[in-house]
């Protein structure tokens, strides 16, 4: 029995797809929280009669995280379809050096660095 005929390979591909979907949903949820955090600070300042905080960038960082989550889910779906087509043709599925996981991790690292820079800038 070849790898393409082994049901464990297809089930592993399904688990991988579901893991990517969970990751995308988590990114979208976290992005929503980050985007709304600036609004929360403004509302809190109104209630407590404090000076209005500067929270304009949280909307942009949060939106970026939501968009990365959407990208993850769309790419995971297309990647899964491609993998199933290769398995149906009996081809071997090999990982590339620049896998989707590596690209997403670098993109999230860039967003994280931008957020850290923003927090340091606002903190002064």
Buried (B, 14 or more C-beta within 10 A) or exposed (E): EEEBEEEEBBEEBEEBBEEBBEBBEEBBEBBBEBBBBBEEBEEEBEEEEEEEEEBEBBBBBBBBBBBBBBBBBEBBBEBBEEBBEBBEEEEEEEEEEEEBEEEBEEBBEEBEEBBEEBEEEEEE
